[in-house]
């Protein structure tokens, strides 16, 4: 009866670097989907997607990176493979940082060492690192939920009892 009160807009964060072309493209995509009809090319009368967008122009913290890595589809990927770019400042071989703490420290000193953008849907537990196509996929999931094509967390596997 009161399930509508529990629903709230998802929170999406983009850890953004202004000099990164993929980061700029992802930010523009996220802002557009939040303020203009989505998807604009298929249905100009569609409403925008509803989510709270947080733009962070600094690297994630150690705790945030640990959470982001737990959201990644493959848990076998090392933190350095998931987060570090091919930029020379990221190191190579044994000089490449392996711990989350070392990656955060490197990112603070040399932002170009990270793959940008890092986009996180905190409610759905999904993260995309350095991949604009992954951001499009994240937005498509939100659209399917909005349009009723995909069940939300409130509707999935909920036991039915006397008072629900």
N, C-alpha and C positions, 0 to 999 in steps of 0.2 A: 504494500500500500504506500509506503513512504520511500520506495526505491528512487523516485525522482529527486528526492532531496540529497541522496548520496552522490549523484552524478556531478562531476565537475570537469572543467576543461583540463586536458592533459598538460603537463609541464614539459616543455622541450627546451633544452639548452644547446646552444651552439658555441663551442669554444672556437673563436674566430681569430684569424690573423689577417689583417687588412692587406698585406702584400702577397697573399696567396690567391691565385686565380680560382682554384677549386673552392676555397673558402668564401670568396666573394660571390661566386655563382650559387653556392648552397644558401648563403644568407639571403640573397635576392629571391631565390625560390621559396624559402621559408616565409619571408615577409610577404611575398605576393600571395601565397596560399592562405595566409592569415587575414588578408585585407581585401582580396579580390575573389570573384567567383572561381571555384575550384572543382573540376579542371576547366579552365577557361576555354581551351581549344575544343572541348567536346560539348559543353553545355554552358553557354554564357549566362544562363539564368540560375545556375547552381549557386548556393551560398558559399561564402568562404569557409575554410576549415576553422574549427574552434579549438584553439590551444593557447597557452601562455608561453610566449617566446622570450627566453632570456639569452641575451647576447653577451658573451664573456670574452673580452679581448686579452685574456691571459691564459697560460696553460692550466690544466686541471691540477688540483692538489693531489697529494699521495692517496688520500682516502677516496677521492673521486675517481682516480685512475683505477684503483682496485675494484670499485663498483662497476665502472665502465667495462673493464676486462671480464668481469663476471657476466655481463650482458652479451658478450661476444658469442657468436654461434659455435666457434671452435675453441674449447678450453685448452687445447694442446698447443696453441700458438704462444710463443714466448712474448713477454711484454715488449721487448725491443723490436721484434718482427712486426707486431701489431701497431706500435706507436711511432717508431722512428722512420724518418724519410731516408732517401738515398743521398741526401746532402752530405758533403764531406765532413761537416762539423758533427754529424751523428756517429762518426767513427766507423771502423770496419773490423771484422774478425774479433780478436780478443780485446780491442780498445773500445768496442761498442758496449755501452752500459747494459747490464742485464737486469738489475734490480729496479723496482718501481721508484725507489727513492733516488737512485742515480739518474733515471730518466727525467724525473721532475726537476732535479737540479740542473741537468743539461738544458732542459726546455726553458728554464728561467734565464739561463745565461745566453742561450742561442735558440731563439724560437724557430728558426729555419730547420732545426734538427727534427722537429715533430712533423707528422703527417697532419695537414690541416684540410678541412675542418674536422672537429670531433663533435658529432651531433648525438644527443642522448634524449630518449623518451623515457623519463624517470618512472612513469606509471606502468608502461608496458614492459619495461626492462629490456629495451632494445638500444643498441648503440651502433653508430656508423663512424668509421675512422678513415678520413681522406678519400671518400668515395661519394661523388654527387649522385650517382645512380642509386646508391643505397639510401640517400635522403629522399629521392623520388619514391622509392619503395616504401619508406616509412610514411610518407604523405599519402600514398595510395591505401595503405592499411587504415589510416585515419579516415579517409574518404569512404571506404567500405563500411566501417563502423558507423559513420554518420548516416549513410544511406541504407543501413539495415542489412547489408549483404554479409556482414560478419558479426558474430555475437560479441558483446562486450564482456568484460570480466564479471559483471553482475549477473549475466545471463547464462554463463557457462557452468555446468556441473553443480548447480545449486540444488540441494535436496528440497523436495516439496513436502511441506508439512501441513498441519491443520491451519496455521495462521499465516501462510505465505501465499 
